[in-house]
Amino acid sequence: MNDSPGWATPGSSPSDGEGSHGTQPPAPASQPSGGEGGDGGDPKWSAEQPPPGQWSSPTPGQTPPPGPGQPPAGAPQGWGSSGGQQLGHGGYPAPPGGQGGWNQARAVKPGVIPLRPLGLGEILDGAVATMRKHWRSVLPITLVVAVVVQLTSVLIQKFAFGDIVLDQSETASVEDQINAVGATASLTLAEMFIQLVGTIAATAMLTMIFSRAVLGHASSIGGAWRESRSQLPRLFALTLLLGVGTLLLVGVLLLPAILTESVGLAVLGGFAAVGLVLWLWIKLSLASPALMLEKATLAKACARSWKLVKGSWWRIFGITFLTNLITGFVAGIIVVPLTFLGAALFGGGLEGLAGGTGSNSWGFLILAGIGGIIGLTITMPMQSGVTVLLYVDQRIRREALDLELARAAGIENYGTGATAPPTGG
């Protein structure tokens, strides 16, 4: 998708202003200078007029409807904002919620979403529709990553964690306890690292697949890999940077409580850390698709996300939170029953799980691993898809990206009001 103009960063930074846009629609047709014949006007104007029988006289006191591509009478002109009101394409006032009054002639749907500001249902439906229509590309990617991650987890728990004994008795030496805790932490970090690498690779490829699905184009696994591999090191660095930054931020906010051994400061610092991390997480949530689709650097991707989220923090937070809630519920109804089934059949029931003896049996680990594979295969593309569609939606709202996407999808006369091409949804 990097070759498509729709994903290029606008020349001027349109997100700096609330209502500015990076792409302007074609200029409207010339108006007649006067009279029915348009004396002195553009000859194309009279040629484009409908036959007299199709003219309808306006109701007394009613303003005639605007011509194609023209804003309503009294609407402010230009691309900026007037009187604190954000304007949409062509100077139209932006409708409440970004879509209620959108010109329906522009709501074409070449792919999985209509090319206009999206609602919550349309974003979720677009993610599910991509998984359904392009499952030959989406599911193998997430399935391979899920199998690798769960297989690694099963092997580590069976052969590594099983040999680590944390003796909490009074006779146990401090050195033995430190060694056991260190070994457990090392294995946990190794497992997390493998999962991180697999998730990053899947996210990069899924971003390309979802971006093409917006235009109604199919993607192969090989094509998604070729388009994403150049940005994989940067995506890994971005993920690592965000993770390390989160740990440092939490450490700084909790440091006064640690130094003073104050419970009150610890609670206060904990609340501040949670709030600040959550705020920054949403502000930078669109950095990943910006990095991949715009071929941006780390700094530029973070800046792009910051600008795109500006003024829409609560909306993006709500959609992201709801997506995680849905995917967590879906994963839970798959993983939890298989885990309890494994515990009942091979792990000695709940007593075996509580004592730690049942969680090391092959039967329990295999059933839990199967549940994890199914859960990751379903939820991973859902989360990636919502993030990509949120990025597209914010650029449509702020930068008129739908004009570029329509051109890239081969839709002619889009935005002029001349035609309403058939949808490909």
C-alpha positions in Angstrom: 0.0 0.0 0.0 2.9 2.4 0.3 2.7 3.1 -3.5 -0.8 4.3 -3.2 -1.1 8.1 -2.7 -3.8 7.5 -0.2 -1.3 6.4 2.5 1.2 9.1 1.9 1.7 11.7 4.5 0.1 15.0 3.4 2.5 17.7 2.3 1.3 20.1 4.9 0.5 18.8 8.3 -3.3 18.9 8.2 -3.8 17.5 11.6 -2.4 20.6 13.1 -5.8 22.3 12.5 -9.1 20.9 13.5 -10.7 21.3 10.2 -7.9 21.4 7.6 -7.6 18.8 4.9 -4.7 17.4 3.0 -6.5 16.9 -0.3 -9.0 19.2 -1.9 -11.9 18.1 -4.1 -12.1 19.1 -7.8 -13.3 22.7 -8.4 -17.0 23.0 -9.0 -18.4 23.8 -12.4 -18.4 27.5 -13.4 -21.6 29.4 -12.5 -23.5 31.4 -15.2 -23.0 35.1 -15.1 -26.7 35.8 -15.6 -29.8 35.0 -17.6 -31.0 31.6 -18.8 -28.5 31.5 -21.6 -25.7 32.5 -19.3 -24.4 35.4 -21.4 -20.7 35.7 -21.0 -20.6 32.5 -19.0 -19.0 29.2 -19.5 -20.5 27.5 -22.6 -20.3 24.1 -20.7 -22.8 25.4 -18.2 -25.7 25.6 -20.6 -24.8 22.3 -22.2 -25.0 20.6 -18.8 -28.4 22.0 -17.8 -31.3 19.5 -17.7 -34.2 19.9 -20.1 -36.8 22.5 -19.0 -39.3 19.8 -18.1 -37.0 18.6 -15.3 -36.7 21.9 -13.6 -38.8 22.2 -10.4 -39.7 25.5 -9.0 -38.7 26.0 -5.4 -41.3 26.5 -2.7 -41.9 30.2 -1.9 -39.3 31.5 0.5 -37.1 28.4 0.0 -33.6 28.6 -1.3 -32.9 26.6 -4.4 -30.8 23.5 -3.8 -27.1 23.9 -4.5 -25.5 22.6 -7.7 -23.2 19.6 -7.9 -20.2 20.0 -5.6 -21.5 23.3 -4.2 -22.0 23.9 -0.4 -25.5 24.8 0.8 -26.5 28.5 0.8 -25.0 30.3 3.7 -22.4 27.7 4.4 -18.9 29.1 5.0 -16.5 28.6 2.2 -13.0 27.2 2.2 -11.3 24.3 4.1 -10.7 25.9 7.4 -13.1 26.4 10.4 -15.3 29.4 11.0 -16.6 30.4 14.3 -15.1 27.4 16.0 -17.1 25.0 13.8 -15.1 22.2 12.1 -15.8 22.0 8.4 -15.9 18.9 6.2 -15.1 18.4 2.5 -15.7 21.4 0.3 -16.6 23.7 3.2 -19.7 21.8 4.4 -20.1 21.9 8.2 -19.0 18.6 9.7 -22.1 16.7 10.8 -22.5 15.7 14.5 -20.6 12.6 15.1 -18.8 12.9 11.7 -21.4 11.1 9.6 -25.1 12.0 10.3 -25.3 14.5 7.4 -22.6 13.1 5.1 -23.4 13.3 1.4 -24.7 9.9 0.5 -23.4 10.2 -3.0 -19.9 10.0 -1.5 -20.6 7.0 0.7 -19.3 4.5 -1.9 -17.9 1.2 -0.6 -15.2 -0.3 -2.8 -14.1 -2.6 0.0 -15.0 -3.5 3.6 -15.9 0.0 4.7 -17.8 3.0 3.2 -15.5 5.9 2.3 -16.8 8.3 4.9 -16.4 8.9 8.6 -17.1 5.5 10.3 -19.2 4.6 13.3 -18.4 2.0 15.9 -20.5 -0.7 14.2 -18.9 0.0 10.8 -15.4 -0.3 12.3 -16.1 -3.6 14.0 -18.0 -4.9 10.9 -15.1 -3.9 8.7 -12.7 -5.9 10.8 -14.9 -9.0 10.8 -15.7 -8.6 7.1 -12.0 -8.6 6.2 -11.5 -11.7 8.3 -14.4 -13.4 6.5 -13.6 -12.3 2.9 -9.8 -12.6 3.1 -9.5 -15.5 5.4 -7.1 -17.3 3.1 -4.5 -14.6 3.9 -5.6 -13.6 7.4 -6.1 -16.9 9.2 -2.8 -18.7 8.0 -0.8 -15.7 9.4 -2.4 -15.7 12.8 -2.6 -19.5 13.0 1.1 -19.9 12.4 2.0 -17.2 15.0 -0.5 -18.7 17.5 1.0 -22.2 17.0 4.5 -21.0 17.4 3.7 -19.0 20.5 1.6 -21.7 22.2 4.1 -24.5 21.3 6.9 -22.5 22.9 4.8 -21.9 26.0 3.9 -25.6 26.3 7.5 -26.7 26.0 8.8 -24.1 28.4 6.2 -25.0 31.0 6.8 -28.7 30.6 10.6 -28.9 30.5 11.7 -25.7 32.2 9.2 -24.6 34.7 8.8 -28.2 35.9 12.4 -28.4 37.0 12.2 -25.2 39.0 11.3 -25.7 42.6 10.6 -22.6 44.7 11.2 -23.8 48.3 9.4 -21.4 50.7 10.2 -23.4 53.9 12.2 -21.8 56.7 15.1 -24.2 56.0 15.5 -23.0 52.4 18.5 -20.8 51.8 18.2 -17.3 50.4 20.5 -18.2 47.5 18.3 -21.1 46.4 15.2 -18.9 46.5 16.9 -16.1 44.5 18.1 -18.6 41.9 14.6 -20.1 41.5 13.0 -16.7 41.1 15.7 -15.6 38.6 15.2 -18.8 36.5 11.4 -18.3 36.5 11.8 -14.6 35.5 14.3 -15.5 32.7 12.0 -18.2 31.3 9.0 -15.8 31.5 10.9 -13.1 29.6 12.0 -15.6 26.9 8.4 -16.7 26.4 7.2 -13.1 26.3 9.9 -12.2 23.8 8.9 -15.0 21.4 5.3 -14.0 21.7 6.3 -10.4 21.0 8.2 -11.2 17.9 5.4 -13.3 16.5 2.7 -10.7 17.3 4.8 -7.9 15.6 5.3 -10.0 12.5 1.6 -10.8 12.3 0.6 -7.2 13.0 2.8 -5.9 10.2 1.4 -8.3 7.6 -2.2 -7.9 8.8 -1.9 -4.1 8.5 -1.1 -4.5 4.8 -4.0 -6.9 4.3 -6.5 -4.7 6.0 -5.3 -1.6 4.1 -5.9 -3.3 0.8 -9.3 -4.6 1.9 -10.4 -1.0 2.4 -10.0 -0.6 -1.4 -11.6 -3.9 -2.2 -8.2 -5.5 -3.2 -7.2 -9.0 -2.1 -3.7 -9.7 -0.6 -1.6 -12.8 -0.7 0.6 -13.8 2.2 3.7 -13.4 0.1 2.6 -9.9 -1.0 1.8 -8.8 2.6 5.3 -10.0 3.7 7.1 -8.2 0.9 5.3 -5.0 1.7 5.8 -5.1 5.4 9.3 -6.6 5.9 11.2 -3.4 5.4 9.3 -1.8 8.3 9.5 -4.8 10.7 12.7 -3.5 12.5 11.1 -0.1 13.0 7.9 -1.7 14.3 9.8 -3.9 16.7 11.7 -0.8 17.9 8.5 1.1 18.3 7.0 -1.8 20.4 10.1 -2.0 22.5 10.3 1.7 23.0 6.7 1.9 24.2 7.2 -1.1 26.5 10.5 0.3 28.0 9.0 3.8 28.2 6.0 2.4 30.2 8.2 0.6 32.7 10.4 3.7 33.2 7.4 5.9 33.7 5.9 3.6 36.3 9.2 3.3 38.0 9.7 7.1 38.2 6.2 7.6 39.6 6.6 4.8 42.2 10.2 5.8 43.2 9.2 8.3 45.9 7.0 5.7 47.6 9.8 3.1 47.4 12.4 5.5 48.9 10.1 6.7 51.7 8.4 3.3 52.2 5.1 5.2 52.2 1.9 3.3 51.4 0.0 6.5 50.7 2.6 7.6 48.1 2.5 4.2 46.6 -1.3 4.3 46.1 -1.1 7.9 44.7 1.8 7.0 42.4 0.0 3.9 41.2 -3.2 5.8 40.3 -1.1 8.5 38.5 0.9 5.8 36.6 -2.2 4.0 35.4 -3.9 7.2 34.3 -0.8 8.6 32.5 0.1 5.3 30.8 -3.5 4.9 29.6 -3.6 8.4 28.2 -0.2 7.9 26.4 -1.3 4.5 25.2 -4.3 5.9 23.4 -2.4 9.0 22.1 0.2 6.6 20.4 -2.3 3.9 19.5 -2.2 4.8 15.8 1.6 4.9 15.5 1.8 1.3 14.3 -0.4 1.8 11.2 1.2 5.1 10.5 4.6 3.5 10.7 3.7 0.7 8.3 1.4 2.4 5.8 3.3 5.7 5.5 6.8 4.1 5.7 7.5 6.6 8.5 10.3 6.8 11.0 9.7 6.2 14.7 9.5 9.8 15.6 7.2 10.7 12.7 4.9 7.8 13.4 4.5 8.8 17.0 3.9 12.4 15.9 1.3 11.3 13.3 -0.6 9.3 15.9 -0.5 12.2 18.4 -2.0 14.6 15.8 -4.6 12.1 14.5 -5.9 11.3 18.0 -6.1 15.0 19.0 -9.6 15.9 19.9 -10.8 12.3 19.6 -9.2 10.7 22.6 -12.4 9.5 24.3 -13.8 8.1 21.1 -10.7 6.1 20.3 -10.4 5.0 23.9 -14.0 3.8 23.9 -13.7 1.8 20.6 -10.3 0.3 21.7 -11.6 -0.6 25.1 -14.8 -2.2 23.7 -12.7 -4.2 21.1 -10.4 -5.5 23.8 -13.5 -6.4 25.9 -15.0 -8.3 23.0 -11.8 -10.1 22.0 -11.1 -11.0 25.7 -14.6 -12.4 26.1 -14.3 -14.4 22.9 -10.9 -15.8 23.9 -12.2 -16.6 27.4 -15.1 -18.7 26.2 -12.7 -20.7 24.2 -9.7 -21.0 26.6 -11.4 -21.4 30.0 -13.5 -24.5 29.1 -10.6 -26.3 27.6 -8.4 -25.4 30.6 -10.9 -26.7 33.1 -11.4 -29.8 30.9 -7.7 -30.4 30.9 -7.6 -30.0 34.6 -10.5 -32.4 35.2 -9.2 -35.1 32.9 -5.4 -34.9 33.3 -4.5 -32.4 36.1 -6.3 -33.8 39.2 -9.0 -31.2 39.1 -8.9 -27.9 40.9 -6.8 -29.3 43.7 -4.1 -30.3 41.2 -4.1 -26.8 39.6 -3.9 -25.1 43.1 -1.0 -27.3 44.1 0.8 -26.9 40.8 1.0 -30.6 40.1 -1.7 -30.8 37.4 -0.5 -27.9 35.3 2.6 -29.8 34.3 0.9 -32.9 32.7 0.9 -33.3 28.9 -2.8 -33.6 28.6 -3.5 -30.4 30.5 -0.8 -28.5 28.6 -2.0 -29.7 25.2 -5.7 -28.8 25.8 -4.8 -25.4 27.2 -2.5 -24.8 24.2 -5.2 -25.7 21.7 -7.5 -23.2 23.4 -4.8 -20.6 23.2 -4.2 -21.2 19.5 -7.9 -20.9 18.7 -8.2 -17.8 20.8 -5.2 -16.0 19.3 -6.1 -17.0 15.8 -9.5 -15.3 16.1 -8.7 -12.3 18.3 -5.4 -11.1 16.8 -6.7 -10.0 13.4 -9.7 -8.4 15.1 -7.5 -6.2 17.2 -5.2 -5.3 14.3 -8.1 -4.6 12.0 -9.8 -2.2 14.4 -6.5 -0.3 14.8 -6.0 0.0 11.1 -9.6 1.1 10.5 -9.4 3.7 13.3 -6.4 5.1 11.5 -8.2 5.3 8.2 -11.3 6.8 9.9 -9.3 9.6 11.6 -7.5 10.4 8.3 -10.9 10.6 6.5 -12.2 12.9 9.1 -9.2 15.2 9.2 -7.5 14.9 5.9 -10.1 13.9 3.3 -8.4 10.6 2.8 -11.6 9.2 1.2 -10.8 11.3 -1.9 -7.4 9.6 -2.3 -8.8 6.2 -1.5 -11.6 6.6 -4.1 -9.0 7.5 -6.7 -6.8 4.6 -5.8 -9.9 2.3 -6.0 -10.6 3.5 -9.5 -13.8 5.4 -8.7 -14.2 8.3 -11.2 -15.9 11.6 -10.4 -15.9 10.9 -6.7 -16.6 13.9 -4.6 -18.1 16.0 -7.5 -21.7 14.8 -6.9 -21.9 13.7 -10.5 -22.3 10.0 -10.0 -22.7 7.5 -7.3 -20.7 4.4 -8.4 -22.0 1.0 -7.3 -20.6 -0.2 -4.1 -18.3 -3.2 -3.8 -19.1 -4.0 -0.2 
